[in-house]
Amino acid sequence: MRLLRFVLLCIVFYVCASIVPFGDEDQTEMAHFALRELAKLSDSGVYSTLSLSRVLSYREEDGLFHQNHHLSLELASPYFASKLAVESFEMIVMVHKDDGVKSFAIDEFPVMDEAAIESFWISKVEEKRGLREEAFRKLEIESLLMSRADLNSPLDERALEIKEMVGKQSVAQMIEELDSPIYKQQRDMESTKRRAQLAGYAGLQAEEQELSNMSLSELYAITIGERETASDYQISRAKSTLDKFFLKQQQQQQR
């Protein structure tokens, strides 16, 4: 009986000793570095949901060119394919002895739920599309403001002032300032014609009607994915409306 109790105490001591608390600054730093590097390796971005649950074990090993930090980590995510809340992974963080550059390796990558991967991938594509749209509209606004700027001031000075102005305001704010009742009336007229062309397509007519009630900045919000309920038709129409608006603005400046 005493022998059994001694064995059980040894097991408890071993388990407790292997679960390393977050108090050790070095091991915590290495664990978080490994987690950050792991998150970068997910094309869809689903690894960004991984979080550090606890450090199960940690040891250092002196290598020829690197100081190796061996980590056994318990990571948490709601999207593991196994449906488990946490899973364990073996990692090594290698710190180069000369320049201190860190690199990491993992024995087996986390396997995530396929539906979650697809969802994160779609979100990433939408985000990139929104960023491209934003960058494109900023260039259009800068070009338009440059054409309206005081031609008596030096070109570099004008460009700097406009870039600073654009940097302080959101694209939506600047588009709203460029809009006017005249342009809104023109959009309403075009929308009325569109709805007549869509006779027999009640759903599309309703979507077109919804667009006609929006400001230019609201249409811009659709093009960058901020309105999740927008249909493909509304996204396409919002983008073409913005394209026509900026084209007319530039044509008027050239007259």
C-alpha positions in Angstrom: 0.0 0.0 0.0 2.8 2.4 0.9 4.6 1.5 -2.3 1.4 2.3 -4.3 1.0 5.6 -2.5 4.6 6.5 -3.2 4.2 5.7 -7.0 1.1 7.8 -7.1 2.8 10.7 -5.4 5.7 10.4 -7.9 3.3 10.5 -10.8 1.5 13.6 -9.4 4.8 15.3 -8.9 6.0 14.5 -12.4 2.8 15.8 -14.0 2.8 19.0 -11.9 6.5 19.6 -12.7 5.9 19.2 -16.4 3.1 21.8 -16.5 5.2 25.0 -16.5 3.5 28.1 -15.3 3.6 31.4 -17.3 5.9 33.0 -14.8 9.1 32.2 -16.6 9.7 35.2 -18.9 12.0 33.4 -21.3 9.7 30.4 -21.9 6.7 32.6 -22.3 8.4 34.7 -24.8 9.5 31.7 -26.8 6.0 30.2 -26.7 4.3 33.4 -27.9 7.0 33.7 -30.7 6.2 30.2 -31.9 2.5 30.9 -31.8 2.9 34.2 -33.8 5.1 32.4 -36.4 2.6 29.5 -36.7 -0.3 32.0 -37.3 1.6 33.4 -40.3 1.7 29.9 -42.0 -2.0 29.8 -42.5 -3.0 31.0 -46.0 -6.7 31.3 -44.9 -5.8 33.0 -41.6 -7.6 30.4 -39.5 -4.4 29.9 -37.4 -5.0 33.3 -36.0 -7.7 31.7 -33.8 -5.0 29.7 -32.0 -4.2 30.8 -28.5 -1.8 29.6 -25.9 -3.6 27.6 -23.2 -0.5 26.5 -21.3 3.1 25.4 -21.5 3.3 21.7 -20.8 7.0 21.5 -20.8 10.1 23.5 -21.6 13.8 22.8 -21.9 16.8 24.5 -23.5 19.5 22.7 -25.5 22.8 24.1 -26.6 23.4 23.5 -30.3 26.3 24.2 -32.6 24.9 27.4 -34.1 21.7 27.8 -32.2 20.3 27.9 -28.7 17.3 25.5 -29.0 14.2 26.0 -26.9 12.0 22.8 -26.9 8.4 23.5 -26.1 5.4 21.3 -25.5 2.4 23.6 -25.9 -1.3 23.2 -25.4 -3.1 25.4 -27.9 -6.8 26.3 -27.9 -9.1 27.1 -30.9 -12.8 26.7 -31.5 -12.0 25.4 -35.0 -9.9 22.2 -34.5 -11.1 19.4 -36.9 -11.1 17.1 -33.9 -13.7 19.3 -32.2 -11.5 19.4 -29.1 -11.1 22.7 -27.3 -7.3 22.2 -26.9 -4.6 20.2 -28.6 -0.9 19.6 -27.8 2.0 20.4 -30.1 5.8 20.0 -29.9 7.8 23.0 -31.2 11.4 24.2 -31.2 12.4 27.8 -31.2 16.0 28.2 -32.5 17.9 31.4 -31.6 21.0 31.9 -33.6 24.1 32.5 -31.4 25.6 35.2 -33.6 22.8 37.5 -34.5 19.9 36.4 -32.2 17.6 35.7 -35.2 14.8 33.3 -34.2 13.2 30.5 -36.2 10.8 27.8 -35.3 9.8 24.3 -36.2 6.7 22.2 -35.3 6.3 18.5 -35.4 2.8 18.5 -36.7 0.6 21.3 -37.9 -2.8 21.9 -36.4 -5.6 20.3 -38.5 -8.5 22.8 -38.7 -12.2 22.4 -39.6 -12.7 22.6 -43.4 -15.7 24.8 -43.2 -13.8 27.2 -40.9 -10.9 27.3 -43.4 -13.2 28.1 -46.2 -15.0 30.8 -44.2 -11.7 32.5 -43.2 -10.4 32.2 -46.8 -13.5 34.0 -48.1 -13.1 36.7 -45.5 -9.5 37.2 -46.4 -10.3 37.6 -50.1 -13.0 40.1 -49.3 -10.7 42.0 -47.1 -8.0 42.2 -49.8 -10.6 43.3 -52.3 -11.7 46.1 -49.9 -8.2 47.3 -49.4 -7.5 47.4 -53.2 -10.8 49.4 -53.7 -9.8 51.8 -50.9 -6.3 52.3 -52.3 -7.7 52.9 -55.8 -10.3 55.5 -54.6 -7.6 57.3 -52.7 -5.6 57.7 -55.8 -8.6 59.0 -57.7 -9.3 61.5 -54.9 -5.7 62.7 -54.8 -5.7 63.1 -58.6 -9.0 65.1 -58.4 -7.8 67.3 -55.6 -4.5 67.9 -57.4 -6.4 69.2 -60.5 -8.4 71.5 -58.3 -5.4 72.8 -56.3 -3.9 76.3 -56.6 -1.6 76.2 -59.6 0.4 79.1 -58.3 1.9 77.0 -55.5 4.9 74.6 -56.2 3.9 71.1 -57.4 5.7 69.3 -54.6 4.1 71.6 -52.0 0.6 71.0 -53.4 1.2 67.2 -53.5 2.4 67.1 -49.9 -0.6 69.2 -48.7 -3.1 66.9 -50.5 -1.5 63.7 -49.2 -1.6 65.0 -45.7 -5.3 66.0 -46.2 -6.1 62.6 -47.6 -4.3 60.9 -44.8 -6.4 62.7 -42.1 -9.7 61.7 -43.6 -11.3 58.4 -44.4 -12.2 57.7 -48.1 -15.9 57.6 -47.1 -15.7 61.1 -45.7 -13.9 62.6 -48.7 -16.4 60.9 -51.1 -19.3 62.4 -49.1 -17.7 65.8 -49.3 -17.3 65.5 -53.1 -20.9 64.4 -53.6 -23.7 66.9 -54.2 -27.5 67.1 -54.8 -26.9 67.3 -58.5 -24.9 64.1 -58.7 -27.6 62.5 -56.5 -30.3 63.5 -58.9 -28.3 62.1 -61.8 -28.0 58.8 -60.0 -31.7 58.7 -59.3 -32.5 59.3 -63.0 -30.1 56.4 -64.0 -31.6 54.2 -61.4 -35.1 54.9 -62.6 -34.1 53.8 -66.1 -32.5 50.7 -64.7 -35.6 49.6 -62.8 -37.6 50.0 -66.1 -35.1 47.7 -67.8 -35.4 45.2 -65.1 -39.2 44.8 -65.6 -40.1 41.2 -64.7 -37.2 40.9 -62.2 -38.8 42.0 -59.0 -35.9 41.0 -56.8 -33.4 43.0 -58.8 -35.7 46.0 -59.0 -36.0 46.0 -55.2 -32.2 45.9 -55.0 -31.8 48.8 -57.4 -34.4 50.8 -55.5 -32.4 50.2 -52.3 -29.3 51.5 -54.0 -31.0 54.6 -55.2 -31.7 55.6 -51.6 -28.0 55.5 -50.7 -25.5 58.2 -50.5 -22.2 58.0 -52.5 -20.3 57.0 -49.3 -22.8 54.3 -48.6 -22.3 52.9 -52.1 -18.5 53.0 -51.4 -19.1 51.0 -48.2 -20.7 48.3 -50.3 -17.6 48.1 -52.6 -15.2 47.5 -49.7 -17.4 44.8 -48.1 -18.7 46.7 -45.1 -22.3 45.9 -46.0 -22.4 42.1 -45.7 -26.0 41.8 -46.9 -25.2 43.4 -50.3 -25.8 41.2 -53.3 -23.4 40.6 -56.2 -25.6 42.9 -58.3 -25.4 45.7 -55.7 -21.7 45.4 -55.4 -21.3 45.6 -59.2 -23.7 48.5 -59.5 -22.1 50.4 -56.6 -18.6 50.1 -58.1 -19.8 51.2 -61.6 -21.6 54.2 -60.0 -18.4 55.3 -58.3 -16.4 54.8 -61.5 -18.8 57.0 -63.4 -18.8 59.6 -60.7 -15.0 60.1 -60.6 -14.9 60.0 -64.4 -17.4 62.9 -64.6 -15.4 64.8 -62.0 -12.2 64.5 -64.0 -13.9 65.4 -67.2 -15.4 68.6 -65.7 -11.9 69.6 -64.4 -10.5 69.2 -67.9 -13.0 71.5 -69.5 
